[in-house]
Amino acid sequence: MKIVSIRLVEGPSVYHNRETMIMVLDIGEWVEVPSTDIPHFTENLLKILPGLKLHTCSPGYVGGFVERLHRGTYMAHIVEHIALELSTLCGIEVTYGKTRYVGKPGRYEIVVRYVNEAGMKECLKKAVEVARLAVTTSEVELESFILKVKEIVSNTALGPSGQALADAARKLGVPCRRVGEHSMLQLGYGRNTKRVQAAVSNNTNLISVEIAQDKNLTKKILTENFIPTPEGLVVESVDKLKDVMAEFSGPYAVKPLDGNHGKGVVLNLNTLEELTDAFHVAQGYSSKVLVEEMVQGKDYRVLIVDGTLVAAAERVPARVIGDGKNSVLTLIDQVNSDPRRGNGHMNILSKIEIDEVLLNGLKKKGKNLNFIPLKNEIVVLRENANISSGGTAIDVTDIIHPEVKMMCQRAARIIGLDICGLDLMHKDITLPLDQGAKIIEVNAGPGLRMHLAPSEGQPRPVAEHIIKMLYPTKESSRIPIIAVTGTNGKTTTVRMLHKILSDQKNQCVGLTTTDGIWIGKNRIYTGDTTGPKSSRLILSDKAVDFAVLEVARGGLLRGGLAYDYSDVAVITNISADHIGQDGIEDLQDLLWIKSLVAERVKESGTVVLNADNDLTLSIRDNPRVLKQKPHFFLFSKHEMNAILQNHIHAGGSACWIEDGWIMVRHMGATEHILKVSQIPSTMQGLAEFQVYNVLASLAAALAAGLDAHKAVASLQAFSTTNENMGRLNLYKVRDSYVLLDYGHNQDALTSIGNMLNHFKGYTKTAVIGLPGDRSPVLLEETAAALSKYYDNFILKDDNDLRGRKPGEIPQMMRKVILKNNAKTTTEIVLNEIEAVKLALEQAEPNEIIAIYYDNFKDILELILQYDPEPINFIPLLPNAIAPIGANEDARSPAKKDGLNQVNSI
């Protein structure tokens, strides 16, 4: 067995609506070998991983997987279950898994959910190893692996604050994804994108953070505003400590001037010697040291979000309670064994760290780590009560005195922090201010742990408060999204929508297409950008007000969606293409993949469907689509389409063609909009496929709340040559005509062929190749369909042969074309540039040359050398009645004998 690849799918996919990880596995010699044919395998595996006995698998009950093992199941499926069980043992349990054959013998995709990327990747790798070992042994040591993965998880997981914010965002319907390897989260889409890292947000003021980091400046500002703080002085050398003692009396607190998390803080000091030792500790964290009066009382942390107190907790210093038997060191180890405690900030509680401050604190009490406390004797290990130093918390939110609450809210407002942690000393937080309350520190980016899961008292939803501060409603985190998929017409439809939305909304429209990414009117990247990475770029750009996303099969299958929900989903049509690729065996597989776009429409959003395509219409019966209770907006070229008529009579929205008019039924009203022939891209209505694209884009625009007449006005101004490059571009070259298009599957090519049938009397030539990764049957069917539309063929290779030999596809096409139409001529010119050049050089008057390109840029540059004139329509010839294929004498003998072959490599 060999792991081919492991990839992440960050968003909804055909497998699951949350993040998944996909391992492509080649099972090699285990193809078609069931578990029942491997001696002792099941026995060995269950001894290695007894937890597998609880797996339900397809039977749906405990023991179902073991039942499958005994009946006979296959290695890829077994690896899936091993990976799931390992995730449980490693503390990152997931229960979803799926195994899928991907079209090549022995090759499978194993799909699993994951909660920790790095940890789950290790589980998948180990699962393959365990399956391999179980063939021969039941003795597989897993303890070291589990410890390794737990450490990886600890080092890579979001911390408690970050995880709480991510969970809160999802709960409140705010888009959320992790950025990078630390705790940064990106929230929202487009212009509403914001970021948070722990408890620092987009709204956090940098100057306010700088103030909070300077403890002395913070004290000065608060004191000027009559907020009580302890007396204190900043010192940079030991010599100044005597001056401090002369200025105010102890006990004293010493802390780094710009420290955090209680690091280097030493409290309850009385002598110059103690101050000196503490000064050296603090100076290990900061060159400047703050010496303050030690305020007596209880230690509190108050959290202010957007000016409002949302939580308060009493912080209890790290301590151990004696049992009369064990030393302080052993008791610390026992406390640290609590699973809630972890290193640093990764768990709800932090482990008690043995450092110089702790040792000095014990020494002051006349104790050390070997001291054995009496039973129930409390030994306080630190003077400071920071959670990060091993302390615990008691929630006191509901009992804080109103005066204290008001003071804390004022302090946060004065410093200017949107999320503010205030350290407060007070005799008791239930008492008024004059009973000794003083603010010790102001913290930017405060930890949320003590409020999320206090050791005592009620947990507080502080993360939700932060998300609601950033986004008062879930709608305020989003921008409108229109997603378009289908077999043909996707690119033209999204380009038309980009034009309509840009014209009407006067907003910045982000666009992904097969030829690049557009932010407003600027293309920022050139290439096929119909996958989730490109969509994610659009949705992360704060300039974008509206997103129009072309979503193709490959991106859907391999990478899923970049968004959680769209407002409008458009499925243009579904027909045979890509059969034989990526495990796609038939049209139902294509439907399964493309239906994802409709399934991920927001509740009460709109799904736009082609009423003239039965497969597309079947999406209306998909339970996962219906779960969202969407509105269906149908479009059709045929006014008498029975399904369309029933939909309209039931009150549904639709657009269609009636007597050459674009008709719209929407919001209870029916309107004649415009003659379809008045939209240039439809070639006076003769380009049927462009009519469908017009209807699809109009329906989506109406579903997004735009005006129909204004949308059609934009479509009238839509320039096929400039705004739809590479899709039905027309040029006049001398006395002939060039049609440039990306058609590459049977439906697209047949649609163009049917359009060309309207142009009687013209000689028609196709310069064409077909994608090599399609199935032989599909390729032959496409070539046969093409044969009836053209008088001449110049057959070429695509630049990417996709596993075929040079000339293999053109030779196959030639054979099929001549079999179906002996009157046509065929030439083979393997190099695309040479093939197009030959067609242009041989062009004769009243000839239409249809160029189906592979590399648009190179072909366009070549055509431009012939001084072409961009046009919207090819004139119909008067009295032209000659049928296709009748122009037997239109070309020279060399072009009509069906034998001429030019190999230009």
Solvent accessible surface area in square Angstrom, and as a share of the most:
residue,aa,sasa,rsa
1,M,32,0.14
2,K,142,0.60
3,I,57,0.29
4,V,60,0.35
5,S,49,0.31
6,I,37,0.19
7,R,58,0.21
8,L,55,0.27
9,V,1,0.01
10,E,70,0.31
11,G,10,0.10
12,P,8,0.05
13,S,7,0.04
14,V,23,0.13
15,Y,19,0.07
16,H,48,0.21
17,N,81,0.41
18,R,91,0.33
19,E,31,0.14
20,T,0,0.00
21,M,0,0.00
22,I,0,0.00
23,M,0,0.00
24,V,16,0.09
25,L,0,0.00
26,D,33,0.17
27,I,1,0.00
28,G,37,0.35
29,E,122,0.55
30,W,40,0.14
31,V,51,0.29
32,E,125,0.56
33,V,38,0.22
34,P,24,0.15
35,S,3,0.02
36,T,74,0.43
37,D,95,0.49
38,I,11,0.06
39,P,99,0.62
40,H,130,0.58
41,F,1,0.00
42,T,17,0.10
43,E,118,0.53
44,N,17,0.09
45,L,0,0.00
46,L,21,0.10
47,K,132,0.56
48,I,17,0.08
49,L,1,0.01
50,P,78,0.49
51,G,21,0.20
52,L,0,0.00
53,K,102,0.43
54,L,124,0.62
55,H,29,0.13
56,T,57,0.33
57,C,28,0.17
58,S,89,0.57
59,P,39,0.24
60,G,58,0.56
61,Y,111,0.42
62,V,98,0.56
63,G,22,0.21
64,G,0,0.00
65,F,0,0.00
66,V,23,0.13
67,E,64,0.29
68,R,55,0.20
69,L,0,0.00
70,H,117,0.52
71,R,151,0.55
72,G,21,0.20
73,T,2,0.01
74,Y,91,0.34
75,M,1,0.01
76,A,2,0.01
77,H,27,0.12
78,I,0,0.00
79,V,0,0.00
80,E,9,0.04
81,H,10,0.04
82,I,0,0.00
83,A,0,0.00
84,L,10,0.05
85,E,12,0.05
86,L,0,0.00
87,S,0,0.00
88,T,56,0.32
89,L,67,0.33
90,C,3,0.02
91,G,62,0.59
92,I,8,0.04
93,E,102,0.46
94,V,11,0.07
95,T,112,0.65
96,Y,59,0.22
97,G,21,0.20
98,K,85,0.36
99,T,36,0.21
100,R,28,0.10
101,Y,83,0.32
102,V,21,0.12
103,G,40,0.38
104,K,108,0.46
105,P,108,0.68
106,G,3,0.03
107,R,58,0.21
108,Y,41,0.16
109,E,12,0.06
110,I,0,0.00
111,V,0,0.00
112,V,0,0.00
113,R,30,0.11
114,Y,24,0.09
115,V,92,0.53
116,N,10,0.05
117,E,79,0.36
118,A,32,0.25
119,G,0,0.00
120,M,0,0.00
121,K,62,0.26
122,E,36,0.16
123,C,0,0.00
124,L,0,0.00
125,K,92,0.39
126,K,31,0.13
127,A,0,0.00
128,V,4,0.02
129,E,70,0.31
130,V,0,0.00
131,A,0,0.00
132,R,107,0.39
133,L,65,0.32
134,A,0,0.00
135,V,34,0.19
136,T,113,0.66
137,T,41,0.24
138,S,24,0.16
139,E,130,0.58
140,V,25,0.14
141,E,108,0.49
142,L,18,0.09
143,E,123,0.55
144,S,68,0.44
145,F,17,0.07
146,I,32,0.16
147,L,111,0.55
148,K,102,0.43
149,V,0,0.00
150,K,95,0.40
151,E,111,0.50
152,I,40,0.20
153,V,25,0.15
154,S,43,0.28
155,N,112,0.57
156,T,46,0.27
157,A,33,0.25
158,L,24,0.12
159,G,11,0.11
160,P,17,0.10
161,S,13,0.08
162,G,2,0.02
163,Q,75,0.33
164,A,17,0.13
165,L,0,0.00
166,A,2,0.02
167,D,73,0.38
168,A,5,0.04
169,A,0,0.00
170,R,88,0.32
171,K,147,0.62
172,L,44,0.22
173,G,21,0.21
174,V,4,0.02
175,P,10,0.06
176,C,24,0.15
177,R,74,0.27
178,R,78,0.29
179,V,44,0.26
180,G,59,0.56
181,E,144,0.65
182,H,136,0.61
183,S,27,0.18
184,M,63,0.28
185,L,2,0.01
186,Q,10,0.04
187,L,0,0.00
188,G,4,0.04
189,Y,19,0.07
190,G,0,0.00
191,R,100,0.37
192,N,31,0.16
193,T,4,0.02
194,K,46,0.20
195,R,108,0.39
196,V,2,0.01
197,Q,75,0.33
198,A,37,0.29
199,A,1,0.01
200,V,58,0.33
201,S,10,0.06
202,N,78,0.40
203,N,73,0.38
204,T,21,0.12
205,N,74,0.38
206,L,130,0.65
207,I,122,0.62
208,S,7,0.04
209,V,25,0.15
210,E,98,0.44
211,I,26,0.13
212,A,8,0.06
213,Q,94,0.42
214,D,47,0.25
215,K,15,0.06
216,N,57,0.29
217,L,70,0.35
218,T,6,0.04
219,K,19,0.08
220,K,118,0.50
221,I,38,0.19
222,L,2,0.01
223,T,79,0.46
224,E,107,0.48
225,N,48,0.24
226,F,186,0.77
227,I,3,0.01
228,P,46,0.29
229,T,21,0.12
230,P,2,0.02
231,E,97,0.44
232,G,20,0.19
233,L,66,0.33
234,V,48,0.28
235,V,7,0.04
236,E,106,0.47
237,S,44,0.28
238,V,49,0.28
239,D,118,0.61
240,K,104,0.44
241,L,0,0.00
242,K,133,0.56
243,D,81,0.42
244,V,0,0.00
245,M,65,0.29
246,A,91,0.71
247,E,110,0.49
248,F,19,0.08
249,S,89,0.57
250,G,34,0.33
251,P,37,0.23
252,Y,5,0.02
253,A,5,0.04
254,V,0,0.00
255,K,5,0.02
256,P,1,0.00
257,L,18,0.09
258,D,83,0.43
259,G,19,0.18
260,N,84,0.43
261,H,74,0.33
262,G,13,0.12
263,K,101,0.43
264,G,4,0.04
265,V,15,0.09
266,V,20,0.11
267,L,24,0.12
268,N,52,0.27
269,L,3,0.02
270,N,83,0.43
271,T,67,0.39
272,L,64,0.32
273,E,129,0.58
274,E,42,0.19
275,L,0,0.00
276,T,31,0.18
277,D,74,0.38
278,A,2,0.02
279,F,3,0.01
280,H,103,0.46
281,V,17,0.10
282,A,0,0.00
283,Q,67,0.30
284,G,65,0.63
285,Y,122,0.46
286,S,13,0.09
287,S,81,0.52
288,K,84,0.36
289,V,0,0.00
290,L,0,0.00
291,V,0,0.00
292,E,2,0.01
293,E,40,0.18
294,M,32,0.14
295,V,16,0.09
296,Q,111,0.49
297,G,42,0.41
298,K,84,0.35
299,D,27,0.14
300,Y,3,0.01
301,R,15,0.05
302,V,0,0.00
303,L,0,0.00
304,I,0,0.00
305,V,6,0.03
306,D,95,0.49
307,G,31,0.30
308,T,73,0.42
309,L,15,0.07
310,V,16,0.09
311,A,0,0.00
312,A,0,0.00
313,A,1,0.00
314,E,33,0.15
315,R,12,0.04
316,V,19,0.11
317,P,37,0.23
318,A,2,0.02
319,R,98,0.36
320,V,2,0.01
321,I,92,0.47
322,G,4,0.04
323,D,50,0.26
324,G,40,0.38
325,K,163,0.69
326,N,41,0.21
327,S,22,0.14
328,V,0,0.00
329,L,69,0.34
330,T,51,0.30
331,L,9,0.04
332,I,1,0.01
333,D,83,0.43
334,Q,89,0.39
335,V,42,0.24
336,N,26,0.13
337,S,83,0.54
338,D,34,0.18
339,P,121,0.76
340,R,123,0.45
341,R,23,0.08
342,G,8,0.08
343,N,108,0.55
344,G,46,0.44
345,H,70,0.31
346,M,63,0.28
347,N,46,0.24
348,I,51,0.26
349,L,6,0.03
350,S,1,0.01
351,K,76,0.32
352,I,6,0.03
353,E,112,0.50
354,I,67,0.34
355,D,44,0.23
356,E,104,0.47
357,V,20,0.11
358,L,0,0.00
359,L,78,0.39
360,N,48,0.24
361,G,12,0.12
362,L,1,0.00
363,K,154,0.65
364,K,85,0.36
365,K,79,0.34
366,G,71,0.68
367,K,46,0.20
368,N,86,0.44
369,L,34,0.17
370,N,114,0.59
371,F,63,0.26
372,I,89,0.45
373,P,0,0.00
374,L,133,0.66
375,K,152,0.65
376,N,111,0.57
377,E,51,0.23
378,I,87,0.44
379,V,3,0.02
380,V,48,0.28
381,L,0,0.00
382,R,14,0.05
383,E,58,0.26
384,N,9,0.05
385,A,1,0.01
386,N,20,0.10
387,I,8,0.04
388,S,29,0.19
389,S,13,0.08
390,G,1,0.01
391,G,0,0.00
392,T,33,0.19
393,A,2,0.01
394,I,47,0.24
395,D,19,0.10
396,V,11,0.07
397,T,20,0.12
398,D,108,0.56
399,I,94,0.48
400,I,19,0.10
401,H,44,0.20
402,P,97,0.61
403,E,70,0.31
404,V,0,0.00
405,K,75,0.32
406,M,111,0.49
407,M,5,0.02
408,C,0,0.00
409,Q,37,0.16
410,R,74,0.27
411,A,0,0.00
412,A,1,0.01
413,R,151,0.55
414,I,51,0.26
415,I,4,0.02
416,G,36,0.34
417,L,8,0.04
418,D,19,0.10
419,I,2,0.01
420,C,0,0.00
421,G,0,0.00
422,L,0,0.00
423,D,10,0.05
424,L,1,0.00
425,M,23,0.10
426,H,0,0.00
427,K,122,0.52
428,D,41,0.21
429,I,1,0.01
430,T,57,0.33
431,L,63,0.31
432,P,38,0.24
433,L,48,0.24
434,D,117,0.61
435,Q,70,0.31
436,G,34,0.32
437,A,2,0.02
438,K,53,0.22
439,I,1,0.01
440,I,30,0.15
441,E,29,0.13
442,V,7,0.04
443,N,27,0.14
444,A,29,0.22
445,G,21,0.20
446,P,5,0.03
447,G,33,0.32
448,L,0,0.00
449,R,12,0.05
450,M,13,0.06
451,H,1,0.01
452,L,37,0.18
453,A,36,0.28
454,P,18,0.11
455,S,43,0.28
456,E,101,0.45
457,G,55,0.53
458,Q,101,0.45
459,P,77,0.48
460,R,31,0.11
461,P,69,0.44
462,V,0,0.00
463,A,4,0.03
464,E,33,0.15
465,H,72,0.32
466,I,0,0.00
467,I,1,0.00
468,K,100,0.42
469,M,28,0.13
470,L,5,0.03
471,Y,6,0.02
472,P,105,0.66
473,T,72,0.42
474,K,106,0.45
475,E,111,0.50
476,S,44,0.28
477,S,0,0.00
478,R,51,0.19
479,I,6,0.03
480,P,47,0.29
481,I,2,0.01
482,I,0,0.00
483,A,0,0.00
484,V,0,0.00
485,T,0,0.00
486,G,0,0.00
487,T,13,0.07
488,N,28,0.14
489,G,23,0.22
490,K,27,0.11
491,T,5,0.03
492,T,6,0.03
493,T,0,0.00
494,V,0,0.00
495,R,16,0.06
496,M,0,0.00
497,L,0,0.00
498,H,26,0.11
499,K,35,0.15
500,I,0,0.00
501,L,0,0.00
502,S,28,0.18
503,D,73,0.38
504,Q,46,0.21
505,K,79,0.33
506,N,141,0.72
507,Q,65,0.29
508,C,31,0.19
509,V,0,0.00
510,G,0,0.00
511,L,5,0.02
512,T,0,0.00
513,T,0,0.00
514,T,35,0.20
515,D,35,0.18
516,G,0,0.00
517,I,6,0.03
518,W,65,0.23
519,I,21,0.11
520,G,13,0.13
521,K,176,0.75
522,N,102,0.52
523,R,100,0.37
524,I,88,0.45
525,Y,126,0.48
526,T,93,0.54
527,G,25,0.24
528,D,106,0.55
529,T,3,0.02
530,T,10,0.06
531,G,22,0.21
532,P,20,0.12
533,K,168,0.71
534,S,15,0.09
535,S,5,0.04
536,R,34,0.12
537,L,72,0.36
538,I,0,0.00
539,L,5,0.02
540,S,31,0.20
541,D,42,0.22
542,K,110,0.47
543,A,54,0.42
544,V,0,0.00
545,D,29,0.15
546,F,3,0.01
547,A,0,0.00
548,V,0,0.00
549,L,0,0.00
550,E,1,0.00
551,V,8,0.04
552,A,20,0.16
553,R,21,0.08
554,G,7,0.07
555,G,16,0.15
556,L,0,0.00
557,L,5,0.02
558,R,110,0.40
559,G,13,0.13
560,G,2,0.02
561,L,3,0.01
562,A,15,0.12
563,Y,4,0.01
564,D,34,0.18
565,Y,70,0.26
566,S,1,0.01
567,D,36,0.19
568,V,2,0.01
569,A,0,0.00
570,V,0,0.00
571,I,0,0.00
572,T,4,0.03
573,N,28,0.15
574,I,3,0.02
575,S,11,0.07
576,A,33,0.25
577,D,3,0.02
578,H,33,0.15
579,I,28,0.14
580,G,50,0.48
581,Q,25,0.11
582,D,47,0.24
583,G,9,0.09
584,I,0,0.00
585,E,115,0.52
586,D,68,0.35
587,L,67,0.33
588,Q,109,0.48
589,D,34,0.18
590,L,1,0.01
591,L,24,0.12
592,W,70,0.25
593,I,0,0.00
594,K,6,0.03
595,S,3,0.02
596,L,4,0.02
597,V,0,0.00
598,A,0,0.00
599,E,20,0.09
600,R,29,0.11
601,V,0,0.00
602,K,90,0.38
603,E,112,0.50
604,S,62,0.40
605,G,3,0.03
606,T,15,0.09
607,V,0,0.00
608,V,0,0.00
609,L,0,0.00
610,N,8,0.04
611,A,3,0.02
612,D,45,0.23
613,N,27,0.14
614,D,118,0.61
615,L,32,0.16
616,T,0,0.00
617,L,10,0.05
618,S,44,0.28
619,I,2,0.01
620,R,72,0.26
621,D,112,0.58
622,N,22,0.11
623,P,100,0.63
624,R,132,0.48
625,V,0,0.00
626,L,83,0.42
627,K,158,0.67
628,Q,27,0.12
629,K,142,0.60
630,P,17,0.10
631,H,115,0.52
632,F,32,0.13
633,F,2,0.01
634,L,0,0.00
635,F,1,0.00
636,S,0,0.00
637,K,49,0.21
638,H,93,0.42
639,E,51,0.23
640,M,150,0.67
641,N,27,0.14
642,A,68,0.53
643,I,63,0.32
644,L,0,0.00
645,Q,45,0.20
646,N,100,0.51
647,H,25,0.11
648,I,23,0.11
649,H,144,0.64
650,A,90,0.69
651,G,60,0.58
652,G,16,0.16
653,S,21,0.14
654,A,0,0.00
655,C,0,0.00
656,W,13,0.04
657,I,19,0.10
658,E,48,0.22
659,D,113,0.59
660,G,28,0.27
661,W,84,0.29
662,I,0,0.00
663,M,7,0.03
664,V,4,0.02
665,R,65,0.24
666,H,41,0.18
667,M,167,0.74
668,G,60,0.58
669,A,54,0.42
670,T,70,0.40
671,E,71,0.32
672,H,109,0.49
673,I,13,0.07
674,L,27,0.14
675,K,71,0.30
676,V,11,0.07
677,S,50,0.32
678,Q,91,0.40
679,I,0,0.00
680,P,40,0.25
681,S,2,0.01
682,T,0,0.00
683,M,4,0.02
684,Q,103,0.46
685,G,21,0.20
686,L,42,0.21
687,A,0,0.00
688,E,82,0.37
689,F,42,0.17
690,Q,2,0.01
691,V,1,0.00
692,Y,35,0.13
693,N,10,0.05
694,V,0,0.00
695,L,0,0.00
696,A,1,0.01
697,S,0,0.00
698,L,0,0.00
699,A,0,0.00
700,A,0,0.00
701,A,0,0.00
702,L,10,0.05
703,A,27,0.21
704,A,29,0.22
705,G,64,0.62
706,L,14,0.07
707,D,64,0.33
708,A,6,0.05
709,H,85,0.38
710,K,126,0.53
711,A,0,0.00
712,V,4,0.02
713,A,55,0.43
714,S,6,0.04
715,L,0,0.00
716,Q,67,0.30
717,A,63,0.49
718,F,4,0.02
719,S,34,0.22
720,T,10,0.06
721,T,23,0.13
722,N,114,0.58
723,E,64,0.29
724,N,0,0.00
725,M,67,0.30
726,G,0,0.00
727,R,35,0.13
728,L,4,0.02
729,N,0,0.00
730,L,5,0.03
731,Y,8,0.03
732,K,69,0.29
733,V,1,0.00
734,R,138,0.50
735,D,86,0.44
736,S,3,0.02
737,Y,17,0.07
738,V,0,0.00
739,L,0,0.00
740,L,0,0.00
741,D,11,0.06
742,Y,69,0.26
743,G,9,0.09
744,H,45,0.20
745,N,6,0.03
746,Q,55,0.24
747,D,63,0.33
748,A,19,0.14
749,L,1,0.01
750,T,35,0.21
751,S,33,0.21
752,I,3,0.02
753,G,0,0.00
754,N,74,0.38
755,M,3,0.01
756,L,1,0.00
757,N,47,0.24
758,H,91,0.41
759,F,0,0.00
760,K,76,0.32
761,G,29,0.28
762,Y,3,0.01
763,T,15,0.09
764,K,1,0.00
765,T,1,0.01
766,A,0,0.00
767,V,0,0.00
768,I,0,0.00
769,G,8,0.07
770,L,4,0.02
771,P,6,0.04
772,G,5,0.04
773,D,41,0.21
774,R,11,0.04
775,S,25,0.16
776,P,84,0.53
777,V,101,0.58
778,L,13,0.07
779,L,5,0.03
780,E,80,0.36
781,E,87,0.39
782,T,5,0.03
783,A,0,0.00
784,A,33,0.25
785,A,20,0.15
786,L,2,0.01
787,S,3,0.02
788,K,123,0.52
789,Y,2,0.01
790,Y,0,0.00
791,D,13,0.07
792,N,8,0.04
793,F,1,0.00
794,I,3,0.02
795,L,0,0.00
796,K,1,0.00
797,D,13,0.07
798,D,21,0.11
799,N,93,0.48
800,D,87,0.45
801,L,54,0.27
802,R,89,0.32
803,G,85,0.82
804,R,56,0.20
805,K,152,0.65
806,P,93,0.59
807,G,7,0.07
808,E,64,0.29
809,I,9,0.05
810,P,0,0.00
811,Q,84,0.38
812,M,40,0.18
813,M,0,0.00
814,R,24,0.09
815,K,156,0.66
816,V,19,0.11
817,I,0,0.00
818,L,52,0.26
819,K,175,0.74
820,N,81,0.41
821,N,26,0.13
822,A,90,0.69
823,K,135,0.57
824,T,4,0.02
825,T,6,0.03
826,T,1,0.01
827,E,8,0.03
828,I,1,0.01
829,V,2,0.01
830,L,17,0.08
831,N,53,0.27
832,E,5,0.02
833,I,54,0.27
834,E,68,0.30
835,A,0,0.00
836,V,0,0.00
837,K,75,0.32
838,L,42,0.21
839,A,2,0.01
840,L,1,0.00
841,E,108,0.48
842,Q,42,0.19
843,A,21,0.16
844,E,62,0.28
845,P,92,0.58
846,N,66,0.34
847,E,2,0.01
848,I,0,0.00
849,I,0,0.00
850,A,0,0.00
851,I,0,0.00
852,Y,5,0.02
853,Y,19,0.07
854,D,42,0.22
855,N,50,0.25
856,F,46,0.19
857,K,139,0.59
858,D,56,0.29
859,I,0,0.00
860,L,25,0.12
861,E,87,0.39
862,L,9,0.04
863,I,0,0.00
864,L,100,0.50
865,Q,137,0.61
866,Y,36,0.14
867,D,127,0.66
868,P,20,0.12
869,E,96,0.43
870,P,78,0.49
871,I,31,0.16
872,N,81,0.42
873,F,42,0.17
874,I,0,0.00
875,P,64,0.40
876,L,98,0.49
877,L,46,0.23
878,P,113,0.71
879,N,148,0.76
880,A,25,0.19
881,I,154,0.78
882,A,37,0.29
883,P,83,0.53
884,I,42,0.21
885,G,13,0.13
886,A,48,0.37
887,N,35,0.18
888,E,88,0.39
889,D,127,0.66
890,A,30,0.23
891,R,18,0.07
892,S,50,0.32
893,P,104,0.66
894,A,57,0.44
895,K,20,0.09
896,K,83,0.35
897,D,77,0.40
898,G,7,0.07
899,L,140,0.70
900,N,50,0.26
901,Q,69,0.31
902,V,60,0.34
903,N,89,0.45
904,S,25,0.16
905,I,155,0.79
